[in-house]
Amino acid sequence: DSELQDRVAIFSDHVINNCRNNDVFWKGQVPRNVIEIQSEPRILMNDRGAAVPNIAEGSWPMVEGAMILASAGLTRFCLDTIDTQFETAFEAILRRNFYRVEHLNLSWDKADEQLRRCSASVSGYFSPKYREAKFKQHIAELGASLQQ
């Protein structure tokens, strides 16, 4: 979300590099209303007159930036975990369904039909192109292992 990226961009380097062992959430004060949120500036002027992010300990902009980064990190972790679980499940379905010599000559259309019957939720998670590529890779590996 570009709005969230804009909000956190000025704080991300500071949060990532300086707040690993510092609990920014405990020291921050969550605003009670919109007036409090808007009363705390995101940008301050430093002693030299340069505009800098408000990274004061406990400032709402700093806490908000840290929360957005933490949420994004957690979301990325969850999505990666889901992808990995579906990938593992799809590979298991390929191994369970295509393991004999006669499977080496199976057409992709018939294989895809069988995969969708076995687990529509797992096979449907991936695009047809991706499923076909994984199937062809599995068949190539199966052919190599059956030749040994």
TORGU-855757 format. One line per 10 residues: number of its first residue (from 1); their letters; for each residue x, y, z of N, C-alpha, C, O. Coordinates in nm, 4 decimals, padded with zeros to 6 digits. Example, Ala and Ser with C-alpha at 12.3 -4.5 7.8 and 13.67 -1.06 7.14 Angstrom:
1> as> 01.3190/-00.5690/00.7800/01.2300/-00.4500/00.7800/01.3200/-00.3300/00.7800/01.4236/-00.3319/00.8465 ~ 01.2850/-00.2250/00.7080/01.3670/-00.1060/00.7140/01.2900/00.0030/00.7870/01.3409/00.1138/00.8039 .
This chain:
1> dselqdrvai> 00.0853/-00.1175/00.0000/00.0000/00.0000/00.0000/00.0896/00.1233/00.0000/00.1693/00.1423/00.0919 ~ 00.0771/00.2055/-00.1005/00.1673/00.3196/-00.1149/00.1500/00.4229/-00.0036/00.2468/00.4885/00.0349 ~ 00.0291/00.4381/00.0481/00.0095/00.5334/00.1577/00.0865/00.4895/00.2821/00.1498/00.5716/00.3485 ~ 00.0810/00.3606/00.3135/00.1560/00.3100/00.4288/00.3068/00.3194/00.4046/00.3826/00.3519/00.4960 ~ 00.3498/00.2913/00.2830/00.4919/00.3035/00.2511/00.5393/00.4471/00.2696/00.6482/00.4710/00.3218 ~ 00.4575/00.5419/00.2268/00.4938/00.6826/00.2443/00.5032/00.7199/00.3921/00.5926/00.7944/00.4323 ~ 00.4111/00.6680/00.4724/00.4106/00.7004/00.6155/00.5341/00.6474/00.6862/00.5876/00.7125/00.7760 ~ 00.5790/00.5304/00.6463/00.6864/00.4646/00.7200/00.8243/00.4886/00.6590/00.9253/00.4641/00.7249 ~ 00.8305/00.5351/00.5368/00.9589/00.5484/00.4664/01.0621/00.6271/00.5465/01.1785/00.5876/00.5528 ~ 01.0215/00.7362/00.6067/01.1192/00.8195/00.6777/01.1667/00.7569/00.8080/01.2692/00.7980/00.8623 .
11> fsdhvinncr> 01.0943/00.6590/00.8584/01.1306/00.5948/00.9852/01.1950/00.4577/00.9678/01.2586/00.4071/01.0603 ~ 01.1791/00.3973/00.8503/01.2180/00.2573/00.8345/01.3648/00.2319/00.8657/01.3961/00.1376/00.9384 ~ 01.4553/00.3131/00.8129/01.5981/00.2907/00.8400/01.6277/00.2992/00.9889/01.7000/00.2156/01.0430 ~ 01.5723/00.3993/01.0548/01.5968/00.4152/01.1981/01.5391/00.2975/01.2773/01.6057/00.2432/01.3655 ~ 01.4165/00.2585/01.2461/01.3523/00.1478/01.3192/01.4299/00.0185/01.2969/01.4591/-00.0543/01.3917 ~ 01.4627/-00.0095/01.1719/01.5316/-00.1352/01.1401/01.6707/-00.1393/01.2015/01.7111/-00.2426/01.2549 ~ 01.7440/-00.0302/01.1952/01.8835/-00.0301/01.2411/01.9021/-00.0014/01.3890/02.0035/-00.0419/01.4458 ~ 01.8087/00.0667/01.4534/01.8315/00.1111/01.5910/01.7344/00.0554/01.6939/01.7564/00.0736/01.8136 ~ 01.6314/-00.0094/01.6532/01.5289/-00.0515/01.7494/01.5224/-00.2021/01.7686/01.4225/-00.2530/01.8194 ~ 01.6248/-00.2737/01.7299/01.6215/-00.4194/01.7441/01.6139/-00.4629/01.8906/01.5373/-00.5531/01.9244 .
21> nndvfwkgqv> 01.6910/-00.4009/01.9754/01.6918/-00.4387/02.1170/01.6234/-00.3334/02.2030/01.6309/-00.3395/02.3258 ~ 01.5583/-00.2391/02.1414/01.4921/-00.1306/02.2114/01.3427/-00.1435/02.1844/01.3008/-00.1374/02.0688 ~ 01.2642/-00.1607/02.2847/01.1225/-00.1844/02.2641/01.0476/-00.0541/02.2421/00.9997/00.0083/02.3368 ~ 01.0384/-00.0144/02.1174/00.9750/00.1107/02.0803/00.8269/00.1125/02.1183/00.7701/00.2193/02.1411 ~ 00.7643/-00.0048/02.1253/00.6204/-00.0101/02.1552/00.5903/00.0211/02.3009/00.4875/00.0823/02.3302 ~ 00.6768/-00.0192/02.3926/00.6530/00.0072/02.5353/00.6742/00.1533/02.5714/00.6109/00.2063/02.6627 ~ 00.7639/00.2168/02.4988/00.7974/00.3553/02.5322/00.7050/00.4552/02.4643/00.7041/00.5731/02.4996 ~ 00.6281/00.4092/02.3678/00.5400/00.4979/02.2937/00.4059/00.5163/02.3619/00.3592/00.4304/02.4367 ~ 00.3468/00.6280/02.3345/00.2144/00.6605/02.3874/00.1184/00.6583/02.2694/00.1340/00.7361/02.1753 ~ 00.0202/00.5704/02.2735/-00.0775/00.5633/02.1659/-00.1762/00.6779/02.1825/-00.2341/00.6946/02.2899 .
31> prnvieiqse> -00.1960/00.7568/02.0779/-00.2889/00.8695/02.0883/-00.4319/00.8224/02.1138/-00.4725/00.7153/02.0687 ~ -00.5062/00.9033/02.1860/-00.6450/00.8675/02.2187/-00.7437/00.9172/02.1148/-00.8567/00.8686/02.1093 ~ -00.7035/01.0131/02.0323/-00.7960/01.0664/01.9328/-00.7181/01.1281/01.8171/-00.5952/01.1356/01.8200 ~ -00.7914/01.1717/01.7162/-00.7302/01.2268/01.5960/-00.6528/01.3543/01.6255/-00.5491/01.3795/01.5641 ~ -00.7012/01.4333/01.7170/-00.6331/01.5595/01.7511/-00.4935/01.5300/01.8040/-00.3979/01.5986/01.7680 ~ -00.4809/01.4281/01.8894/-00.3487/01.3920/01.9415/-00.2585/01.3393/01.8304/-00.1388/01.3681/01.8286 ~ -00.3152/01.2626/01.7380/-00.2356/01.2094/01.6265/-00.1815/01.3243/01.5429/-00.0637/01.3259/01.5072 ~ -00.2668/01.4192/01.5123/-00.2267/01.5296/01.4257/-00.1411/01.6337/01.4973/-00.0758/01.7156/01.4327 ~ -00.1413/01.6307/01.6295/-00.0641/01.7311/01.7029/00.0850/01.6990/01.7094/00.1652/01.7866/01.7418 ~ 00.1226/01.5778/01.6799/00.2635/01.5392/01.6873/00.3227/01.5372/01.5465/00.2795/01.4577/01.4630 .
41> prilmndrga> 00.4187/01.6217/01.5194/00.4720/01.6324/01.3829/00.5530/01.5092/01.3422/00.6237/01.4495/01.4234 ~ 00.5408/01.4735/01.2159/00.6204/01.3636/01.1613/00.7618/01.4114/01.1292/00.8582/01.3355/01.1395 ~ 00.7722/01.5361/01.0909/00.9010/01.5936/01.0518/00.9335/01.7092/01.1461/00.8471/01.7909/01.1779 ~ 01.0582/01.7148/01.1899/01.1059/01.8228/01.2766/01.2220/01.8932/01.2081/01.2808/01.8415/01.1131 ~ 01.2533/02.0097/01.2569/01.3722/02.0807/01.2088/01.4843/02.0550/01.3092/01.4659/02.0732/01.4295 ~ 01.6001/02.0126/01.2594/01.7121/01.9920/01.3518/01.7860/02.1240/01.3744/01.7451/02.2274/01.3215 ~ 01.8939/02.1212/01.4522/01.9695/02.2426/01.4877/02.0263/02.3151/01.3658/02.0489/02.4360/01.3697 ~ 02.0488/02.2412/01.2589/02.1062/02.3006/01.1381/01.9991/02.3449/01.0384/02.0305/02.3912/00.9287 ~ 01.8711/02.3300/01.0779/01.7620/02.3730/00.9908/01.7184/02.2698/00.8888/01.6418/02.3010/00.7976 ~ 01.7663/02.1474/00.9031/01.7276/02.0423/00.8092/01.6032/01.9707/00.8605/01.5863/01.9535/00.9812 .
51> avpniaegsw> 01.5166/01.9294/00.7692/01.3973/01.8534/00.8053/01.4375/01.7085/00.8303/01.4990/01.6449/00.7448 ~ 01.4027/01.6569/00.9475/01.4368/01.5190/00.9856/01.3127/01.4513/01.0425/01.2237/01.5188/01.0943 ~ 01.3059/01.3186/01.0332/01.1898/01.2491/01.0897/01.1861/01.2618/01.2418/01.2902/01.2702/01.3071 ~ 01.0670/01.2631/01.2962/01.0482/01.2694/01.4409/01.0699/01.1295/01.4983/00.9768/01.0496/01.5083 ~ 01.1942/01.1019/01.5356/01.2282/00.9698/01.5899/01.2517/00.9778/01.7399/01.3211/00.8943/01.7980 ~ 01.1932/01.0786/01.8010/01.2070/01.0929/01.9456/01.1479/00.9692/02.0145/01.0432/00.9182/01.9747 ~ 01.2163/00.9234/02.1167/01.1696/00.8054/02.1890/01.0269/00.8274/02.2387/00.9984/00.9252/02.3079 ~ 00.9392/00.7364/02.2030/00.8013/00.7437/02.2474/00.7103/00.8267/02.1598/00.5908/00.8360/02.1877 ~ 00.7631/00.8879/02.0539/00.6771/00.9704/01.9680/00.5820/00.8813/01.8895/00.6169/00.7704/01.8492 ~ 00.4615/00.9320/01.8688/00.3630/00.8536/01.7943/00.4089/00.8234/01.6512/00.3922/00.7096/01.6072 .
61> pmvegamila> 00.4653/00.9178/01.5768/00.5108/00.8830/01.4423/00.6116/00.7680/01.4422/00.6100/00.6837/01.3525 ~ 00.6994/00.7648/01.5428/00.7973/00.6564/01.5515/00.7279/00.5235/01.5816/00.7593/00.4212/01.5208 ~ 00.6339/00.5258/01.6754/00.5608/00.4034/01.7109/00.4793/00.3557/01.5909/00.4777/00.2366/01.5598 ~ 00.4123/00.4480/01.5245/00.3321/00.4122/01.4075/00.4198/00.3494/01.2996/00.3832/00.2471/01.2418 ~ 00.5342/00.4095/01.2722/00.6259/00.3541/01.1733/00.6723/00.2139/01.2108/00.6799/00.1255/01.1254 ~ 00.7030/00.1940/01.3379/00.7462/00.0619/01.3846/00.6337/-00.0397/01.3716/00.6582/-00.1546/01.3347 ~ 00.5104/00.0011/01.4017/00.3964/-00.0914/01.3894/00.3717/-00.1309/01.2446/00.3437/-00.2470/01.2148 ~ 00.3821/-00.0340/01.1553/00.3617/-00.0648/01.0136/00.4693/-00.1610/00.9654/00.4387/-00.2572/00.8950 ~ 00.5949/-00.1365/01.0022/00.7034/-00.2267/00.9630/00.6857/-00.3657/01.0229/00.7071/-00.4661/00.9550 ~ 00.6466/-00.3715/01.1501/00.6256/-00.5012/01.2150/00.5114/-00.5769/01.1486/00.5216/-00.6974/01.1257 .
71> sagltrfcld> 00.4038/-00.5074/01.1178/00.2894/-00.5717/01.0518/00.3273/-00.6223/00.9137/00.2889/-00.7324/00.8742 ~ 00.4031/-00.5411/00.8403/00.4466/-00.5835/00.7074/00.5375/-00.7056/00.7158/00.5262/-00.7976/00.6348 ~ 00.6273/-00.7065/00.8133/00.7160/-00.8217/00.8313/00.6390/-00.9469/00.8670/00.6673/-01.0547/00.8146 ~ 00.5424/-00.9337/00.9554/00.4603/-01.0483/00.9946/00.3775/-01.0986/00.8770/00.3645/-01.2193/00.8564 ~ 00.3221/-01.0066/00.8009/00.2437/-01.0444/00.6833/00.3306/-01.1174/00.5821/00.2890/-01.2196/00.5275 ~ 00.4510/-01.0664/00.5561/00.5419/-01.1310/00.4619/00.5783/-01.2719/00.5095/00.5827/-01.3656/00.4299 ~ 00.6043/-01.2862/00.6404/00.6363/-01.4178/00.6966/00.5196/-01.5133/00.6748/00.5399/-01.6271/00.6323 ~ 00.3979/-01.4685/00.7034/00.2793/-01.5548/00.6876/00.2598/-01.5949/00.5423/00.2331/-01.7117/00.5137 ~ 00.2726/-01.5005/00.4503/00.2557/-01.5318/00.3085/00.3628/-01.6286/00.2596/00.3327/-01.7209/00.1839 ~ 00.4866/-01.6088/00.3018/00.5944/-01.7007/00.2638/00.5700/-01.8403/00.3196/00.5963/-01.9400/00.2522 .
81> tidtqfetaf> 00.5198/-01.8476/00.4424/00.4899/-01.9770/00.5042/00.3778/-02.0478/00.4296/00.3858/-02.1681/00.4047 ~ 00.2740/-01.9741/00.3942/00.1632/-02.0327/00.3180/00.2139/-02.0833/00.1830/00.1805/-02.1944/00.1420 ~ 00.2942/-02.0022/00.1138/00.3503/-02.0443/-00.0153/00.4299/-02.1735/-00.0005/00.4154/-02.2652/-00.0814 ~ 00.5130/-02.1808/00.1017/00.5965/-02.2988/00.1246/00.5099/-02.4222/00.1532/00.5378/-02.5310/00.1028 ~ 00.4063/-02.4049/00.2333/00.3184/-02.5178/00.2653/00.2449/-02.5683/00.1414/00.2330/-02.6892/00.1217 ~ 00.1958/-02.4775/00.0582/00.1287/-02.5197/-00.0650/00.2271/-02.5849/-00.1608/00.1937/-02.6835/-00.2265 ~ 00.3479/-02.5308/-00.1692/00.4506/-02.5889/-00.2553/00.4812/-02.7330/-00.2115/00.4878/-02.8238/-00.2944 ~ 00.4993/-02.7522/-00.0822/00.5273/-02.8851/-00.0283/00.4114/-02.9805/-00.0546/00.4327/-03.0958/-00.0924 ~ 00.2889/-02.9328/-00.0346/00.1705/-03.0160/-00.0587/00.1592/-03.0522/-00.2066/00.1252/-03.1658/-00.2396 ~ 00.1870/-02.9579/-00.2953/00.1778/-02.9855/-00.4390/00.2820/-03.0889/-00.4809/00.2521/-03.1792/-00.5590 .
91> eailrrnfyr> 00.4032/-03.0759/-00.4295/00.5078/-03.1739/-00.4615/00.4697/-03.3128/-00.4106/00.4975/-03.4129/-00.4767 ~ 00.4063/-03.3193/-00.2935/00.3614/-03.4487/-00.2402/00.2530/-03.5091/-00.3291/00.2517/-03.6301/-00.3516 ~ 00.1632/-03.4265/-00.3791/00.0590/-03.4763/-00.4694/00.1214/-03.5291/-00.5985/00.0792/-03.6325/-00.6504 ~ 00.2206/-03.4589/-00.6494/00.2897/-03.5075/-00.7697/00.3544/-03.6434/-00.7434/00.3422/-03.7347/-00.8250 ~ 00.4229/-03.6571/-00.6304/00.4901/-03.7846/-00.5982/00.3894/-03.8984/-00.5794/00.4154/-04.0111/-00.6216 ~ 00.2754/-03.8705/-00.5167/00.1747/-03.9745/-00.4930/00.1025/-04.0183/-00.6192/00.0589/-04.1330/-00.6291 ~ 00.0896/-03.9290/-00.7151/00.0104/-03.9595/-00.8328/00.0910/-04.0008/-00.9551/00.0392/-04.0701/-01.0426 ~ 00.2146/-03.9599/-00.9622/00.2952/-03.9866/-01.0814/00.4289/-04.0454/-01.0385/00.5221/-03.9733/-01.0027 ~ 00.4361/-04.1798/-01.0430/00.5549/-04.2467/-00.9896/00.5963/-04.3689/-01.0713/00.6975/-04.4320/-01.0407 ~ 00.5192/-04.4030/-01.1749/00.5503/-04.5227/-01.2542/00.5977/-04.4839/-01.3943/00.5840/-04.3692/-01.4369 .
101> vehlnlswdk> 00.6538/-04.5823/-01.4645/00.7054/-04.5605/-01.5998/00.5962/-04.5079/-01.6924/00.6211/-04.4177/-01.7723 ~ 00.4757/-04.5634/-01.6823/00.3672/-04.5197/-01.7720/00.3280/-04.3728/-01.7500/00.2679/-04.3107/-01.8376 ~ 00.3614/-04.3189/-01.6355/00.3317/-04.1778/-01.6092/00.4225/-04.0839/-01.6891/00.3901/-03.9665/-01.7075 ~ 00.5362/-04.1359/-01.7366/00.6299/-04.0523/-01.8117/00.5698/-04.0010/-01.9425/00.6107/-03.8963/-01.9925 ~ 00.4733/-04.0737/-01.9981/00.4120/-04.0350/-02.1261/00.2746/-03.9715/-02.1087/00.2040/-03.9505/-02.2073 ~ 00.2361/-03.9412/-01.9878/00.1049/-03.8829/-01.9610/00.1000/-03.7389/-02.0117/00.1933/-03.6614/-01.9906 ~ -00.0088/-03.7046/-02.0781/-00.0210/-03.5672/-02.1284/-00.0456/-03.4718/-02.0115/-00.0954/-03.5109/-01.9059 ~ -00.0095/-03.3468/-02.0339/-00.0291/-03.2467/-01.9297/-00.1779/-03.2290/-01.8978/-00.2142/-03.2143/-01.7811 ~ -00.2631/-03.2303/-01.9985/-00.4068/-03.2120/-01.9749/-00.4627/-03.3203/-01.8826/-00.5377/-03.2903/-01.7897 ~ -00.4265/-03.4456/-01.9080/-00.4736/-03.5553/-01.8217/-00.4136/-03.5439/-01.6809/-00.4813/-03.5679/-01.5809 .
111> adeqlrrcsa> -00.2872/-03.5074/-01.6756/-00.2212/-03.4928/-01.5452/-00.2877/-03.3810/-01.4654/-00.3133/-03.3970/-01.3461 ~ -00.3156/-03.2686/-01.5299/-00.3776/-03.1560/-01.4595/-00.5170/-03.1924/-01.4117/-00.5573/-03.1548/-01.3017 ~ -00.5899/-03.2649/-01.4937/-00.7230/-03.3102/-01.4528/-00.7143/-03.3969/-01.3268/-00.7943/-03.3818/-01.2344 ~ -00.6182/-03.4861/-01.3244/-00.6000/-03.5722/-01.2077/-00.5565/-03.4904/-01.0855/-00.6046/-03.5144/-00.9747 ~ -00.4675/-03.3959/-01.1048/-00.4223/-03.3119/-00.9935/-00.5384/-03.2328/-00.9338/-00.5499/-03.2217/-00.8118 ~ -00.6242/-03.1781/-01.0193/-00.7380/-03.0993/-00.9699/-00.8390/-03.1881/-00.8974/-00.9029/-03.1445/-00.8016 ~ -00.8532/-03.3123/-00.9430/-00.9433/-03.4058/-00.8722/-00.8868/-03.4434/-00.7357/-00.9618/-03.4577/-00.6391 ~ -00.7555/-03.4594/-00.7274/-00.6924/-03.5004/-00.6016/-00.7029/-03.3922/-00.4952/-00.7348/-03.4200/-00.3796 ~ -00.6761/-03.2701/-00.5349/-00.6809/-03.1601/-00.4392/-00.6977/-03.0290/-00.5140/-00.6003/-02.9652/-00.5540 ~ -00.8221/-02.9906/-00.5317/-00.8504/-02.8662/-00.6039/-00.7937/-02.7459/-00.5307/-00.7494/-02.6500/-00.5939 .
121> svsgyfspky> -00.7948/-02.7499/-00.3978/-00.7453/-02.6343/-00.3229/-00.5950/-02.6173/-00.3390/-00.5467/-02.5048/-00.3522 ~ -00.5210/-02.7267/-00.3382/-00.3757/-02.7166/-00.3533/-00.3391/-02.6849/-00.4978/-00.2605/-02.5936/-00.5229 ~ -00.3947/-02.7587/-00.5922/-00.3592/-02.7328/-00.7319/-00.4122/-02.5969/-00.7774/-00.3486/-02.5301/-00.8589 ~ -00.5275/-02.5555/-00.7259/-00.5845/-02.4264/-00.7629/-00.5091/-02.3071/-00.7079/-00.5280/-02.1945/-00.7540 ~ -00.4249/-02.3306/-00.6109/-00.3446/-02.2212/-00.5535/-00.2449/-02.1680/-00.6561/-00.2081/-02.0505/-00.6534 ~ -00.2015/-02.2564/-00.7472/-00.0994/-02.2201/-00.8457/-00.1613/-02.1976/-00.9833/-00.2668/-02.2527/-01.0148 ~ -00.0957/-02.1175/-01.0634/-00.1428/-02.0931/-01.1997/-00.1227/-02.2193/-01.2830/-00.0370/-02.3015/-01.2505 ~ -00.2003/-02.2355/-01.3896/-00.1799/-02.3514/-01.4776/-00.0375/-02.3605/-01.5323/00.0175/-02.4701/-01.5427 ~ 00.0227/-02.2470/-01.5674/00.1604/-02.2484/-01.6185/00.2579/-02.3008/-01.5131/00.3475/-02.3794/-01.5439 ~ 00.2396/-02.2567/-01.3890/00.3277/-02.3000/-01.2814/00.3088/-02.4506/-01.2562/00.4063/-02.5241/-01.2408 .
131> reakfkqhia> 00.1826/-02.4953/-01.2522/00.1558/-02.6380/-01.2315/00.2194/-02.7219/-01.3411/00.2791/-02.8261/-01.3141 ~ 00.2061/-02.6758/-01.4647/00.2632/-02.7507/-01.5770/00.4154/-02.7574/-01.5659/00.4751/-02.8625/-01.5892 ~ 00.4777/-02.6453/-01.5304/00.6241/-02.6449/-01.5163/00.6681/-02.7408/-01.4054/00.7650/-02.8147/-01.4224 ~ 00.5975/-02.7399/-01.2922/00.6320/-02.8307/-01.1813/00.6090/-02.9766/-01.2219/00.6872/-03.0643/-01.1856 ~ 00.5018/-03.0022/-01.2972/00.4740/-03.1378/-01.3441/00.5861/-03.1855/-01.4359/00.6360/-03.2970/-01.4203 ~ 00.6261/-03.1014/-01.5319/00.7325/-03.1399/-01.6248/00.8645/-03.1627/-01.5504/00.9399/-03.2542/-01.5837 ~ 00.8916/-03.0804/-01.4513/01.0118/-03.0994/-01.3706/01.0048/-03.2325/-01.2958/01.1028/-03.3068/-01.2903 ~ 00.8880/-03.2619/-01.2382/00.8707/-03.3876/-01.1645/00.8887/-03.5075/-01.2584/00.9548/-03.6049/-01.2223 ~ 00.8305/-03.5008/-01.3781/00.8407/-03.6110/-01.4742/00.9859/-03.6297/-01.5180/01.0314/-03.7430/-01.5336 ~ 01.0586/-03.5203/-01.5378/01.2003/-03.5306/-01.5747/01.2798/-03.5979/-01.4626/01.3644/-03.6832/-01.4893 .
141> elgaslqq> 01.2534/-03.5603/-01.3391/01.3220/-03.6220/-01.2252/01.2817/-03.7675/-01.2092/01.3644/-03.8520/-01.1752 ~ 01.1536/-03.7971/-01.2340/01.1061/-03.9354/-01.2271/01.1748/-04.0202/-01.3333/01.2181/-04.1320/-01.3053 ~ 01.1851/-03.9672/-01.4560/01.2529/-04.0404/-01.5629/01.3980/-04.0703/-01.5277/01.4468/-04.1809/-01.5514 ~ 01.4660/-03.9727/-01.4718/01.6061/-03.9921/-01.4327/01.6186/-04.0968/-01.3228/01.7096/-04.1796/-01.3259 ~ 01.5268/-04.0934/-01.2246/01.5365/-04.1895/-01.1144/01.4978/-04.3315/-01.1580/01.5510/-04.4286/-01.1042 ~ 01.4072/-04.3447/-01.2532/01.3679/-04.4772/-01.3003/01.4752/-04.5403/-01.3892/01.4810/-04.6627/-01.4009 ~ 01.5592/-04.4595/-01.4510/01.6682/-04.5112/-01.5343/01.7814/-04.5687/-01.4507/01.8585/-04.6516/-01.4992 ~ 01.7920/-04.5261/-01.3273/01.9032/-04.5738/-01.2425/01.8822/-04.7121/-01.1951/01.9663/-04.7662/-01.1232 .
